[in-house]
Amino acid sequence: MAEYKGVLVFGEAGNGKLAAITAELLGGARKLANDLGAPLSAVFVGSEVKGLAPEAIAFGADKVYVVDNPILKDYQTDAYLLAMEKVVGQVLPQVVLMGQTAIGRDLAPRFAFRLKTTATMDCVDLVIDPASKRLLQTKPVYGGNAHGVFTSATDPQVATVRAKTMTLPPPDPSRKGETIDVKMDIDPSTVKARLIQKVAQAVEGVRLEDARVVVGGGRGIGGADGFKPLEEVAKLLKGAVGASRPACDNGWVPDVRLIGLTGKIIGPELYLAVGISGSSQHMAGCSTAKNIVAINKDPEANIYKQARYCVIGDWRKVLPAFTAKLKELLAS
């Protein structure tokens, strides 16, 4: 029986650079590999992606496998499955990690099924059990109301990881590693679907997922005009504006600003939640924020259970005072 060893990270790119989620995965995977006493590898599948290898090595990879083929320029499940199956058959990793992204959500379960193993989706913590040396995979359950810890009895152990849950490590350009080209001839007839068109959605200012400060509004804001003071605060703090489901459903803000289980997952340094009750679906999208400050007139609001600082009161009175003080501090 083949011996599975080490950790493999499926890498993604954005605008020709290493995606933030991949850098985070490499940071977390480096610790897992060290705890296993095994190597850390990364794999990039696509077209003209070999240039990402040095960056992956700088973030902790020992080896980088590159499957480069023009047919792989755009993500397509069937072709990427074949590529990953070949790489994993060559590397035999004990653990395979992917981001909880559009690609990861689609590829991981299909890939795991193909290899007759399991996939744990949307993990927020990964550690190696000192006794069994198996991967302990923690993920939110019951709509984020609790966390469950899962293990897999089969290899490779496949998991997708939520963005912002692993610490982004500082890159070390002096690290040395090996880049390995994986030759693969792909029969175009095996690709059952093809990308027709990409539509880029314009985003003003900082992207919600990348913002260090997020100001969110909920049902308690009362209407679209209520978001103007939130936008002012976000601009002062060089952050982004988000919203809970009711604000989006009522058309007060676009759906792209939705924070929650079915929206964007954020992990900013500061999340200022204004008029948000804190349903489990919403908290699933912001629970990894380093600091949550909540403003709500309901003293029983669920968000207070996870907020570090709570202001019980009418946001229409609290926020203007906060904004005025903020301007004063920034001017000094």
For each residue, the residues with C-beta under 8 A, 3 or more apart:
1:
2: 92
3: 92
4: 92 93 94 155 156
5: 36 38 39 92 93 94
6: 33 36 38 39 40 41 91 92 93 94 95
7: 29 32 33 36 38 39 40 41 93 94 95 96 97
8: 40 41 42 43 87 88 91 93 95 96 97 156
9: 22 25 26 29 40 41 42 43 56 61 96 97 98
10: 42 43 45 84 96 97 98 99 104 107
11: 18 19 22 42 43 44 52 56 64
12: 19 21 22 99 101 103 104
13: 16 17 18 19 22 44 46 49 52
14: 17 18 19 20
15:
16: 13 51
17: 13 14 52 55
18: 11 13 14 22 23 52 55 56 59
19: 11 12 13 14 22 23 99 101
20: 14 23 24 163 168 210
21: 12 24 25 99 100 101 161 163
22: 9 11 12 13 18 19 25 26 42 56 59 99
23: 18 19 20 26 27 55 59 168 169 171
24: 20 21 27 28 99 161 163 164 165 166 167 168
25: 9 21 22 28 29 97 98 99 161 166
26: 9 22 23 29 30 40 42 56 59 60 61 169
27: 23 24 30 31 59 60 166 167 168 169
28: 24 25 31 32 97 126 161 166 167
29: 7 9 25 26 32 33 40 60 95 97
30: 26 27 33 34 40 59 60 169
31: 27 28 34 35
32: 7 28 29 35 36 40 95 126 127 128 135
33: 6 7 29 30 36 38 39 40 62
34: 30 31 37
35: 31 32 127 128 130
36: 5 6 7 32 33 94 95 128 133
37: 34
38: 5 6 7 33 94
39: 5 6 7 33 62 63
40: 6 7 8 9 26 29 30 32 33 60 61 62 63
41: 6 7 8 9 61 62 63 64 65 91 93
42: 8 9 10 11 22 26 53 56 61 63 64 65
43: 8 9 10 11 64 65 66 67 84 87 91
44: 11 13 49 50 52 53 56 64 65 66 67 68
45: 10 49 67 72 80 83 84 87
46: 13 49 67 68 72 73
47: 68 69 70 71 72 73
48: 51 68
49: 13 44 45 46 52 66 68
50: 44 53 66 68 179 181
51: 16 48 54
52: 11 13 17 18 44 49 55 56 64
53: 42 44 50 56 57 64 66 177 179
54: 51 57 58 173
55: 17 18 23 52 58 59 171
56: 9 11 18 22 26 42 44 52 53 59 60 61 64 177
57: 53 54 60 61 62 64 175 176 177 179
58: 54 55 171 172 173 175
59: 18 22 23 26 27 30 55 56 169 171 172
60: 26 27 29 30 40 56 57 169 175
61: 9 26 40 41 42 56 57 64 177
62: 33 39 40 41 57 177 178
63: 39 40 41 42 177 178 179 180
64: 11 41 42 43 44 52 53 56 57 61 177 178 179 180
65: 41 42 43 44 87 90 91 180 182
66: 43 44 49 50 53 179 180 181 182
67: 43 44 45 46 72 83 86 87 182 184
68: 44 46 47 48 49 50 72 181
69: 47 72 83 184 186
70: 47 73
71: 47 79 186 188 191
72: 45 46 47 67 68 69 76 79 80 83 186
73: 46 47 70
74: 194 195 198
75: 80 103 106 195
76: 72 79 80 191 193 194 195
77: 80 81 106 107 110 193
78: 81 82 190 191 192 193
79: 71 72 76 82 83 186 190 191
80: 45 72 75 76 77 83 84 103 107
81: 77 78 84 85 107 110 111 114
82: 78 79 85 86 184 186 190
83: 45 67 69 72 79 80 86 87 182 184 186
84: 10 43 45 80 81 87 88 107 111
85: 81 82 88 89 111 114 115
86: 67 82 83 89 90 182 184
87: 8 43 45 65 67 83 84 90 91 182
88: 8 84 85 91 92 93 96 115 156
89: 85 86 92
90: 65 86 87 182
91: 6 8 41 43 65 87 88
92: 2 3 4 5 6 88 89 156
93: 4 5 6 7 8 41 88 96 156
94: 4 5 6 7 36 38 135 155 156 157
95: 6 7 8 29 32 36 135 156 157 158 159
96: 7 8 9 10 88 93 111 156 157 158 159
97: 7 8 9 10 25 28 29 126 158 159 160 161
98: 9 10 25 101 103 104 107 108 158 159 160 161
99: 10 12 19 21 22 24 25 103 104 160 161 163
100: 21 104 105 121 122 123 160 161 162 163 265
101: 12 19 21 98 104 105 160 163
102: 105 106
103: 12 75 80 98 99 106 107
104: 10 12 98 99 100 101 107 108 160
105: 100 101 102 108 109 121 160
106: 75 77 102 103 109 110
107: 10 77 80 81 84 98 103 104 110 111
108: 98 104 105 111 112 119 121 158 159 160
109: 105 106 112 113 119 121
110: 77 81 106 107 113 114
111: 81 84 85 96 107 108 114 115 119 158
112: 108 109 115 117 118 119 158
113: 109 110 116
114: 81 85 110 111
115: 85 88 111 112 156 158
116: 113 154
117: 112 152 154 155 156 157 158
118: 112 152 154 157 158
119: 108 109 111 112 158 159 160
120: 123 137 139 150 152 158 159 160
121: 100 105 108 109 139 159 160
122: 100 139 140 160 161 162
123: 100 120 126 137 138 139 159 160 161 162 165
124: 138 139 140 147 161 162 165 287 288
125: 137 138 147 165
126: 28 32 97 123 135 136 137 138 159 161
127: 32 35 135 136
128: 32 35 36 133 134 135 136
129: 132 133 134 135 136 151
130: 35 133
131:
132: 129 151
133: 36 128 129 130
134: 128 129 151 152 157
135: 32 94 95 126 127 128 129 151 152 157 159
136: 126 127 128 129 149 150 151
137: 120 123 125 126 149 150 151 152 157 159
138: 123 124 125 126 147 148 149 150
139: 120 121 122 123 124 147 148 150
140: 122 124 143 144 145 146 147 148 284 287
141: 144 145 146 147 148
142: 145 146 280
143: 140 261 280 281 284
144: 140 141 261 280 281 283 284 287
145: 140 141 142 280
146: 140 141 142
147: 124 125 138 139 140 141
148: 138 139 140 141
149: 136 137 138
150: 120 136 137 138 139
151: 129 132 134 135 136 137 157
152: 117 118 120 134 135 137 155 157 158
153:
154: 116 117 118 157
155: 4 94 117 152
156: 4 8 88 92 93 94 95 96 115 117
157: 94 95 96 117 118 134 135 137 151 152 154
158: 95 96 97 98 108 111 112 115 117 118 119 120 152
159: 95 96 97 98 108 119 120 121 123 126 135 137
160: 97 98 99 100 101 104 105 108 119 120 121 122 123
161: 21 24 25 28 97 98 99 100 122 123 124 126 165 166
162: 100 122 123 124 165 265 288
163: 20 21 24 99 100 101 209 265 267
164: 24 209 265 266 267 288
165: 24 123 124 125 161 162 267 288
166: 24 25 27 28 161
167: 24 27 28
168: 20 23 24 27
169: 23 26 27 30 59 60
170:
171: 23 55 58 59
172: 58 59 175
173: 54 58
174:
175: 57 58 60 172
176: 57
177: 53 56 57 61 62 63 64
178: 62 63 64
179: 50 53 57 63 64 66
180: 63 64 65 66
181: 50 66 68
182: 65 66 67 83 86 87 90
183:
184: 67 69 82 83 86
185:
186: 69 71 72 79 82 83 190 191
187: 190
188: 71 191
189:
190: 78 79 82 186 187
191: 71 76 78 79 186 188 194
192: 78
193: 76 77 78
194: 74 76 191
195: 74 75 76 198
196:
197:
198: 74 195
199:
200:
201: 256
202:
203: 207 256
204:
205: 234 235 240
206: 210 211 238 239 240
207: 203 210 211 240
208: 211 214 240 241 242 256 257 259 264 266
209: 163 164 264 265 266
210: 20 206 207
211: 206 207 208 214 239 240 266 268
212: 238 239 268 269 270
213: 234 237 238 239 240 268 269 270 271 272
214: 208 211 234 239 240 241 242 259 266 268 270 271 272 286 289
215: 230 231 233 234 237 239 240 241 242 272 274
216: 230 241 242 243 244 259 271 272 273 274 276 286
217: 220 221 226 227 230 241 242 243 244 247 252 253 274 275 276
218: 221 243 244 246 247 273 274 275 276 277 282
219: 244 246 247 250 275 276 277
220: 217 274 275 276 277 296 297 315
221: 217 218 226 227 230 247 252 274 275 315
222: 226 275
223: 226 250 252
224: 227 251 252 253
225: 228
226: 217 221 222 223 229 230 252 275
227: 217 221 224 230 231 241 243 247 252 253
228: 225 231 232
229: 226 232 233 319 320 323
230: 215 216 217 221 226 227 233 234 241 274 319
231: 215 227 228 234 235 241
232: 228 229 235 236 323
233: 215 229 230 236 237 239 272 319 322 323 326
234: 205 213 214 215 230 231 237 239 240 241
235: 205 231 232 238 239
236: 232 233 323 326 327 330
237: 213 215 233 234 270 326
238: 206 212 213 235
239: 206 211 212 213 214 215 233 234 235 268 270
240: 205 206 207 208 211 213 214 215 234
241: 208 214 215 216 217 227 230 231 234 253 257
242: 208 214 215 216 217 257 258 259 264 266
243: 216 217 218 227 247 248 252 253 257 258 259
244: 216 217 218 219 247 248 258 259 260 276 277 279 282
245: 248 249 258 260 262 263 279 281 282
246: 218 219 249 250
247: 217 218 219 221 227 243 244 250 252 253 257
248: 243 244 245 251 252 253 254 255 257 258 263
249: 245 246
250: 219 223 246 247
251: 224 248
252: 217 221 223 224 226 227 243 247 248
253: 217 224 227 241 243 247 248 257
254: 248 257
255: 248 258 263
256: 201 203 208 264
257: 208 241 242 243 247 248 253 254 263 264
258: 242 243 244 245 248 255 262 263 264 285
259: 208 214 216 242 243 244 263 264 265 266 282 285 286
260: 244 245 263 264 279 281 282 284 285 286
261: 143 144 280 281 282 284 285
262: 245 258 281
263: 245 248 255 257 258 259 260 285
264: 208 209 242 256 257 258 259 260 285
265: 100 162 163 164 209 259 284 285 288
266: 164 208 209 211 214 242 259 271 285 286 288 289
267: 163 164 165 286 288 289 290
268: 211 212 213 214 239 271 289 290
269: 212 213 289 290 291
270: 212 213 214 237 239 289 290 291 293
271: 213 214 216 266 268 286 289 291 292 293
272: 213 214 215 216 233 293 295
273: 216 218 276 278 286 292 293 294 295 296 303 307
274: 215 216 217 218 220 221 230 295 296 315 319
275: 217 218 219 220 221 222 226 295 296 315
276: 216 217 218 219 220 244 273 282 294 296 301 303
277: 218 219 220 244 282 296 298 301 302 303
278: 273 282 283 294 301 302 303 304 305 306 307
279: 244 245 260 282 283 302
280: 142 143 144 145 261 283 284 302
281: 143 144 245 260 261 262 284 285
282: 218 244 245 259 260 261 276 277 278 279 285 286
283: 144 278 279 280 286 287 302 303 306
284: 140 143 144 260 261 265 280 281 287
285: 258 259 260 261 263 264 265 266 281 282
286: 214 216 259 260 266 267 271 273 282 283 289 292
287: 124 140 144 283 284 306
288: 124 162 164 165 265 266 267
289: 214 266 267 268 269 270 271 286 292
290: 267 268 269 270
291: 269 270 271 308 309
292: 271 273 286 289 303 306 307 308 309
293: 270 271 272 273 307 308 309 310 311
294: 273 276 278 301 303 304 307 309 310 311
295: 272 273 274 275 311 313 315 318 319
296: 220 273 274 275 276 277 301 303 304 310 311 312 315
297: 220 312 313 314 315
298: 277 301 312
299: 304 312
300: 304
301: 276 277 278 294 296 298 304
302: 277 278 279 280 283 305
303: 273 276 277 278 283 292 294 296 306 307
304: 278 294 296 299 300 301 307 310
305: 278 302
306: 278 283 287 292 303
307: 273 278 292 293 294 303 304 310
308: 291 292 293
309: 291 292 293 294
310: 293 294 296 304 307
311: 293 294 295 296 318
312: 296 297 298 299
313: 295 297 317 318
314: 297 317 318
315: 220 221 274 275 295 296 297 318 319
316: 319 320
317: 313 314 320 321
318: 295 311 313 314 315 321 322
319: 229 230 233 274 295 315 316 322 323
320: 229 316 317 323 324
321: 317 318 324 325
322: 233 318 319 325 326
323: 229 232 233 236 319 320 326 327
324: 320 321 327 328
325: 321 322 328 329
326: 233 236 237 322 323 329 330
327: 236 323 324 330 331
328: 324 325 331 332
329: 325 326 332
330: 236 326 327
331: 327 328
332: 328 329
